[in-house]
Amino acid sequence: MKAKSRDWLIKLRGNLTQQQVADMANISRSYYTGIETGLRNASVSAAKAIGQALNFKWTKFFEDECHKTHQPTGTEGR
C-alpha cells in the first residue's frame, strides 16, 4: 500500500523547509519528513509540537486518520 502524502501539512509549511519545521517542533528532520510524506504517523507530542510550530490544531493529524479508515455501514443513526 502506497503512503499518502499529507498535502495539507505541506501547504501549511509554506516556504519553510522541513528542517526549519522540525527544529521548531524539536523533532528530527527525518521524523518530520516521514510524517509529511505519510510514511510515519505523528505521536501526540509530535502532533502538538508541529501544530504549535505551524499554528494549527494538532488533532488534525488524527482526524485525517479517522476519515481515511471509517467506512459507513449504512446502519448509522439507527
Steps between C-alpha positions, in 0.01 A plus 500: 500500500641837397538766770274800454674835521350751741455778245323717758815493715723588206271795424511618863881476498505759221847636431655337806731205445435164661810562712365834623167344604678208665721741694198705609324183614816358660486177299739354244467599137471136394209446741326816374558396138348159572195665653462741209532227238263268684763233570478570876220599733555784742502424870275721711800698624638545146155597370468763772847638428446515124156656551650767723786563256267539200203648690231236446297270723717193568201263496486543121753216474258262666186632328675426171561141610138452610362623168722259308402194699130555576276308266125566534301184559164646413378443855614832650223686678281198558 
